[in-house]
Amino acid sequence: PGVAGLTMRPLLALTRANIRSFVRDRAALFWMIAFPVLFVILFGSIFSGGGPSTFTIGWVDLDGSPASAGVRSGFEATGLIVLTDGTQEASLEQMRSGDLAAVIVVPAGLGDAIAASRAGTPLAQPLTLAVYTDPSQSTQSQTIGQIVSQVVAATNMFVSGTTPVLAVRPESVQTQELSAAAYYVPS
């Protein structure tokens, strides 16, 4: 053997000895191999999309027109939202008690605004659809906000390409009491 073979032999012998030592140490094997696998499985199962497949949302219709019924059917067509009728006060109370994920309030005059927009009369400003969500449930609130925004955008596109008839105004309703530590620990 050449010079390279003579310098490699001690390195290979040392490597084999370290591998044997590592394999014999069960604690080292656990922390290097088993623990990371268990860690991934545990946290993967905890955070694996365990959210609800549908959201129960309060529906407060202050307009009562066929146009607001059409907007309601747009929300129901998503398949992600189950709407329950009620007054604004009663729906917000149900949300505070945890029975509703959010509350949508349809403003009075929606039918007239849609009719005027279809007739070509531009609106000075769009009507606002109030959406009450709980800021302590950030993922749920963001998901509901995205769904509402998409339905409102589809409604505006359906009505016409002119000034938007409807806009979203997000509102927050705190449903859980937060401790001081909640402000320092995410989620």
Secondary structure, DSSP 4 states (H G I P E B T S, - for coil): --HHHHHHHHHHHHHHHHHHHHHH-HHHHIIIIIHHHHHHHHHHHHTSS-S-SSEEEEEEESS-SHHHHHHHHHHHHTSSEEEEE--HHHHHHHHHTTS-SEEEEEPTTHHHHHHHHHTT---SS-EEEEEEE-TTSHHHHHHHHHHHHHHHHHHHHHH-SSS-SEEEEEEE---SPPPGGGGTS--
